[in-house]
Amino acid sequence: MIAEKLRELVQSLDVLPPLPVVIQRLLEVARDPDSSAKDMGEVISTDQGFASKLLKLVNSSFYGFPGQISTISRAVVILGYDAVKNLALAVSVFEVLSKKVSTGPLDHGKFWRHCLATAAAAKLLAERSNYTSPEEAFVAGLLHDAGRLFLALYAPKALETLFEQAKNQPGRDMVEMEQELLETDHCVLGGNIAKHWKLPEPLIWAARLHHTIETEATGQAAQIGAITFLANSLAKIRGCGSGDDDYLPAVPKQMMNLLGLDDGALLRVLLEIGPEIEKAAVMLNIDLDEDSGCQRNSETCSESILLIGPTPRQIRPIRLVLESAGYHVTVEVCKTPNRKFILNAKPEILVIDMSDGGFDTDSLDNEILGSQRSVLILPESSTVRDAPSPSVNLLRAPFTIQQLLNTLKHRKAVWNG
């Protein structure tokens, strides 16, 4: 019944408000291969209110030209054709989507914080991967969850049912649950919305692919899909989840390879994302809660952690969470822990990920676990048992990022035998 009603709603998307006329004309100019910066400036200048707003934004801290740009034509010359086009898109589409306030299950404050963080991360990733337009990546990140917002505004009962199911099945993939309940998902919806508004093709792909690891997309579509996927994951790792799915996200190596990025590059994005979020919030006039996870101080922790797990895929997101929180992390990828290595390393904290079951636990004894404070991450199917020593903390998968950090923060004192 829910799927049938939603299908009727989605078939036309007529419930969506239209984009401002100036943006519709701007998109037409952008699609014309013979158009020029002068054409763009003339279109924007036909709406003086919008032009004034745009000039205020290009002179904000986001671009670093305070008070230096006085005309739209000057903005196009200094920032570039694509930058001005994407800024205009970001502002207009954000205003259209954020005007209508829902009293439904979606936490709009957390939702927009997550979108801002994803946009900031996407821009930083695009700059490091030499993507053709970092500004376009920013817009892609800002609008990647438009499908989720559509559900909140026009099908709140469906979203409420979905969130209730998610509470009862912690850690389960949200997109998979959407497909079961709605016969579609917010990625497909977001892509359809972008297509309905005739937004640029990369923004359509970004919405559709931001939860897709295996895809047949190639070229620019694959790039923007990978950027938005990783940006979405990094926003969650940074503590800027949307509130309904804050479990440890995937950070696929194949997407990093596609963009030419390594773990160090992702960590640098995580460490730089805070100021970028604040600048973007000022630009779009969004009030950020100072107590939100997005403001997490990466200087608060300085202890050393030895992180052990059977595969890089499994421990990569954990490592990024810990390093972005300020811990000094050494990684050991193995299925059988090296006793001598652990005892000689003498980390302040030992974290062992056994959550997928592919780990030899026979070598874990009190000599290893009792020599430092320890956290054992157990499989979901495991039964809670007494810790082998007073210094050991047990954390069972699936767990949220905050649960992991809280376990480390409130861990037990060093076991003295």
C-alpha positions in Angstrom: 0.0 0.0 0.0 2.8 2.4 0.9 4.7 1.5 -2.2 1.7 2.0 -4.4 0.9 5.5 -3.1 4.5 6.5 -3.3 4.7 5.3 -6.9 1.8 7.5 -7.9 3.5 10.4 -6.2 6.8 9.9 -7.9 5.5 9.2 -11.4 5.1 12.9 -12.1 6.9 14.7 -9.3 4.4 17.5 -9.9 4.3 18.1 -6.1 7.8 19.6 -6.3 8.0 23.4 -6.5 9.6 24.7 -9.6 13.1 26.2 -9.6 13.3 30.0 -9.8 13.0 31.3 -13.4 16.5 32.8 -13.3 17.9 29.3 -12.5 15.9 27.6 -15.2 17.3 30.2 -17.7 20.8 29.8 -16.2 20.6 26.0 -16.8 19.6 26.6 -20.4 22.6 28.8 -20.9 24.9 26.2 -19.2 23.6 23.5 -21.6 24.4 25.7 -24.6 28.0 24.9 -25.8 28.2 28.3 -27.5 27.2 30.3 -24.4 29.7 32.6 -22.7 30.4 34.1 -19.3 28.8 37.3 -20.6 25.6 35.3 -21.3 25.6 33.9 -17.8 26.1 37.4 -16.3 23.2 38.8 -18.3 20.8 36.1 -17.2 21.7 36.5 -13.5 21.4 40.3 -13.7 17.8 40.0 -14.9 16.9 39.2 -11.2 18.5 41.9 -9.2 17.4 40.4 -5.8 19.1 37.1 -6.7 22.2 38.9 -8.2 22.6 40.9 -5.0 22.4 37.7 -2.9 24.9 36.0 -5.2 27.4 38.9 -4.8 27.1 38.8 -1.1 28.0 35.1 -1.2 31.0 35.4 -3.5 32.3 38.0 -1.1 32.0 35.7 1.9 34.8 33.8 3.6 33.9 30.7 1.6 35.7 32.2 -1.4 38.2 34.5 0.3 37.4 37.7 -1.6 35.8 39.9 1.1 34.4 43.0 -0.5 36.5 42.7 -3.7 33.8 41.6 -6.2 31.2 44.2 -7.0 29.5 42.9 -10.2 28.3 39.5 -11.5 30.5 39.8 -14.6 33.5 40.4 -12.3 32.5 37.3 -10.3 32.4 35.2 -13.4 35.9 36.5 -14.4 37.5 35.9 -11.0 35.7 32.7 -9.9 35.0 31.2 -13.3 32.0 30.2 -15.3 31.4 26.8 -13.5 32.0 28.2 -10.0 29.3 30.9 -10.4 26.9 28.5 -12.1 27.3 26.0 -9.3 27.0 28.6 -6.5 23.8 29.8 -8.1 22.5 26.3 -8.2 23.4 25.5 -4.6 21.7 28.6 -3.3 18.6 28.2 -5.3 18.0 24.5 -4.9 18.8 24.7 -1.2 16.2 27.5 -0.7 13.6 25.6 -2.6 14.2 22.4 -0.6 14.5 24.0 2.8 11.5 26.3 2.6 8.9 23.7 3.4 9.2 22.5 7.0 8.0 19.1 7.9 6.9 18.0 11.4 7.5 14.4 10.4 10.3 12.0 11.6 13.2 13.7 9.9 15.5 15.8 12.1 15.9 18.7 9.8 18.8 20.2 11.8 20.9 17.0 11.6 19.8 16.4 8.0 21.2 19.8 6.8 24.3 19.5 8.9 25.0 16.1 7.3 24.4 17.6 3.8 26.7 20.5 4.6 29.4 18.2 5.8 29.0 15.9 2.8 29.3 19.0 0.5 32.4 20.2 2.3 34.0 16.8 2.1 33.1 16.4 -1.6 34.7 19.7 -2.5 37.9 18.7 -0.6 38.0 15.2 -2.2 37.4 16.8 -5.7 40.3 19.1 -5.2 42.6 16.3 -4.2 41.5 14.0 -7.0 41.7 16.7 -9.7 38.0 16.4 -10.5 37.1 19.0 -13.1 34.9 21.1 -10.9 35.2 21.1 -7.1 32.2 23.5 -6.9 30.1 21.0 -8.8 31.2 18.3 -6.3 30.1 20.7 -3.4 26.6 21.0 -5.0 26.5 17.2 -5.5 27.2 16.7 -1.8 24.7 19.3 -0.7 21.9 17.7 -2.7 22.8 14.0 -2.5 20.0 13.2 0.0 17.2 15.2 -1.8 15.3 11.9 -2.1 15.3 11.5 1.7 14.0 15.0 2.1 11.3 14.3 -0.6 10.1 11.4 1.5 10.0 13.6 4.7 8.0 16.3 3.0 5.6 14.3 0.8 5.5 10.8 2.3 6.2 11.3 6.1 4.2 8.2 7.1 6.4 6.0 4.9 9.6 7.5 6.3 8.3 7.1 9.8 7.6 3.4 9.2 11.1 3.1 7.7 12.8 4.7 10.7 10.8 2.4 13.0 12.0 -0.7 11.1 15.6 0.7 11.3 15.3 0.9 15.1 14.3 -2.7 15.3 17.1 -3.8 12.9 20.2 -1.8 14.0 23.0 -1.7 11.5 21.0 -3.0 8.6 21.5 -1.2 5.3 18.9 1.6 5.0 18.7 1.6 1.2 17.9 -2.1 1.3 15.1 -1.5 3.8 13.8 1.4 1.6 13.7 -0.9 -1.4 11.7 -3.6 0.5 9.2 -1.2 2.0 8.9 1.4 -0.8 10.0 -0.5 -3.9 12.4 2.3 -4.5 15.0 4.2 -2.5 16.1 7.8 -1.7 19.0 7.5 -4.2 16.7 6.7 -7.1 14.3 9.4 -5.9 17.1 12.0 -5.7 18.3 11.2 -9.2 14.7 11.6 -10.5 14.3 14.9 -8.7 17.6 16.2 -10.2 16.4 15.0 -13.7 13.0 16.6 -13.2 14.6 19.9 -12.5 17.0 19.4 -15.5 20.0 19.8 -13.3 23.4 18.9 -14.8 24.1 15.2 -15.5 26.8 14.8 -12.8 24.3 15.9 -10.1 21.9 13.2 -11.2 24.6 10.6 -11.0 25.8 11.8 -7.6 22.3 11.4 -6.1 21.9 7.9 -7.7 25.3 6.5 -6.8 26.1 7.8 -3.4 25.3 4.4 -1.8 26.4 2.2 -4.7 29.8 0.5 -4.6 29.5 -1.7 -7.7 28.4 0.3 -10.7 28.7 0.2 -14.5 29.1 4.0 -14.6 32.3 5.2 -16.2 34.2 8.5 -16.7 32.8 11.6 -14.9 29.7 9.7 -13.7 31.9 7.2 -11.9 34.1 9.9 -10.5 31.3 12.1 -9.0 29.6 8.9 -7.7 32.8 7.9 -5.9 33.3 11.4 -4.6 29.8 11.7 -3.2 29.9 8.1 -1.7 33.2 8.8 0.1 32.1 12.3 1.2 28.9 10.8 2.7 31.0 8.3 4.6 33.5 10.9 5.8 30.7 13.2 7.0 29.4 10.3 9.2 32.9 9.5 10.4 33.3 13.1 11.3 30.2 12.9 13.5 27.9 14.6 11.0 25.4 11.8 10.4 21.8 12.6 9.6 20.7 10.9 12.9 18.9 7.8 11.5 22.0 5.9 10.2 25.0 6.6 12.3 26.7 3.2 12.1 30.2 2.7 10.8 30.1 3.5 7.0 31.9 1.7 4.2 35.1 3.3 2.8 35.7 1.1 -0.3 39.2 0.9 -1.6 38.1 0.7 -5.2 36.6 4.2 -5.0 39.7 5.5 -3.4 41.7 4.0 -6.3 39.4 5.5 -8.8 40.1 8.9 -7.4 43.8 8.3 -6.8 43.4 8.8 -3.0 45.0 6.9 -0.1 44.1 6.7 3.6 46.3 9.7 4.4 44.3 11.9 1.9 41.0 10.8 3.5 42.4 11.7 7.0 43.5 15.1 5.8 40.0 15.7 4.5 38.5 14.7 7.8 40.9 17.1 9.7 40.1 20.0 7.3 36.3 19.5 7.1 35.4 21.5 10.2 36.3 25.0 8.9 34.8 24.2 5.5 31.5 23.2 7.1 31.4 26.5 9.1 32.2 28.6 6.0 29.5 26.8 4.0 27.0 27.3 6.8 27.7 31.0 6.8 27.4 31.1 3.0 24.0 29.4 3.0 22.8 31.1 6.2 22.4 27.8 8.1 22.7 27.9 11.9 24.8 25.0 13.2 24.3 23.7 16.7 27.7 24.2 18.5 27.1 20.9 20.4 26.7 18.9 17.2 29.2 16.1 16.4 30.4 18.2 13.4 32.2 20.4 15.8 34.2 17.5 17.4 37.6 18.6 18.5 40.3 16.4 17.0 42.8 17.6 19.6 41.1 16.1 22.6 42.8 12.7 22.4 46.5 11.9 22.0 46.8 8.3 23.3 48.4 5.5 21.2 46.2 2.8 19.8 47.2 -0.5 18.2 44.4 -1.5 15.9 44.3 -5.1 14.7 41.9 -6.7 12.2 41.9 -9.4 9.5 41.4 -7.1 6.5 42.1 -3.5 5.5 38.4 -3.1 4.4 37.2 -4.0 7.8 39.5 -1.8 9.8 39.8 1.3 7.5 36.7 3.1 8.7 37.6 2.4 12.4 41.1 3.8 11.8 39.7 6.9 10.2 37.3 7.4 13.2 40.1 7.0 15.7 42.6 9.2 13.9 40.1 12.0 13.2 39.4 11.9 17.0 43.1 12.6 17.6 44.4 9.1 18.6 47.8 8.0 17.3 46.9 4.7 15.5 49.2 1.9 14.4 47.5 -0.8 12.2 48.3 -4.5 12.1 46.4 -6.4 9.4 46.4 -10.1 10.4 44.2 -13.0 11.3 46.5 -14.3 14.0 47.8 -11.6 16.3 51.6 -11.5 16.7 52.1 -11.9 20.4 55.7 -10.6 20.4 54.7 -7.6 18.3 51.8 -6.6 20.6 53.8 -7.0 23.8 56.8 -5.0 22.4 54.6 -2.3 21.0 53.1 -1.5 24.4 50.2 0.7 23.1 48.2 2.6 25.6 45.1 1.0 24.1 44.7 -2.2 22.1 41.6 -2.5 19.7 41.0 -5.9 18.1 38.2 -6.2 15.5 36.8 -9.7 15.4 33.4 -8.6 14.1 33.3 -10.7 10.9 34.5 -13.8 12.7 37.6 -14.2 10.5 40.0 -14.0 13.4 42.0 -16.5 15.4 41.1 -15.9 19.0 43.2 -18.7 20.4 46.3 -16.4 20.8 44.4 -13.9 22.9 45.1 -14.5 26.5 45.5 -12.4 29.7 49.2 -11.7 28.9 48.2 -9.8 25.8 44.9 -8.4 26.9 46.0 -7.6 30.4 49.2 -5.7 29.3 47.2 -2.7 28.2 43.6 -1.4 28.1 41.8 -3.4 25.4 38.6 -3.2 23.3 37.4 -6.3 21.6 34.9 -5.8 18.8 32.7 -8.9 18.7 30.5 -10.4 16.0 26.8 -9.6 16.1 25.9 -13.2 16.8 28.2 -13.5 19.8 26.8 -13.8 23.3 27.9 -11.3 25.9 30.5 -12.9 28.2 32.7 -11.8 31.0 35.8 -10.0 29.8 39.0 -12.1 30.2 40.5 -9.4 32.3 39.3 -6.3 34.1 41.0 -4.1 31.5 39.0 -5.5 28.6 35.9 -3.7 27.2 33.6 -5.6 24.9 31.8 -3.8 22.0 29.4 -5.9 19.9 28.7 -5.1 16.2 26.9 -3.3 14.8 27.8 -0.2 16.7 27.5 3.5 16.1 30.6 5.7 15.8 29.7 7.4 19.0 29.5 4.1 20.8 33.0 3.3 19.7 34.3 6.6 20.9 32.4 6.4 24.2 33.9 2.9 24.8 37.4 4.4 24.4 36.6 7.4 26.5 35.0 5.6 29.4 37.2 2.5 29.3 38.3 0.7 32.4 41.6 1.4 34.1 44.8 -0.5 33.2 44.6 -4.0 34.6 47.4 -4.6 37.1 47.0 -8.3 37.5 
